[in-house]
Amino acid sequence: MACISSDGKPTESGTRMLRALQSGFRSPKEIAKRTRLPLFRDEGRTL
């Protein structure tokens, strides 16, 4: 999931991630819980 939009500004998910980090959350589980963002995202791409 992209955290920076094409115009160089943080996306909604990027902003939520930065706020969680500023609040002192450090582990991936804490950040996922705080931001309500998934730990992993499957975009259905074949690599």
N, C-alpha and C positions, 0 to 999 in steps of 0.2 A: 504494500500500500504506500503510495507516494505521500511524502510529508511536505513537499514544496510544489506549488502549482507552476504552470508555465510562465506566469508573470513574476515569479520569484517570491511570492508571499506564502506563508504557511497555510496548508489546507486545514480543514476542520480537525481531521485526525492528527495532523502535526501539532496544531495548537493544543489539543487535549494532551498529547504526549509531553510537550514542553511544560505544561502546567503541572502534570503529575511529577515530573522530574524536579521542578522548582519546589514542590510540596514535600520533597524528601523521599518519595517512593523510589526504590532502586531495583528491586527484583522484577523480572518479567511478569510474574504472577500478580504482584502488587500493582504494577502499572496497568495490566489488563483489567484488573478489578476496578481500579480508580477511573480509568478512561472508558470502560465498557467497550473496549476494542478487543478483538480476538488475538490470541497469542500468535496464531498462524493463519494465513489466508490462502486458500486454494483457488486460483484464478482459472483453473482448467486448462492451463497451457501445457503443451508437450515440450519438454526440454531435450 
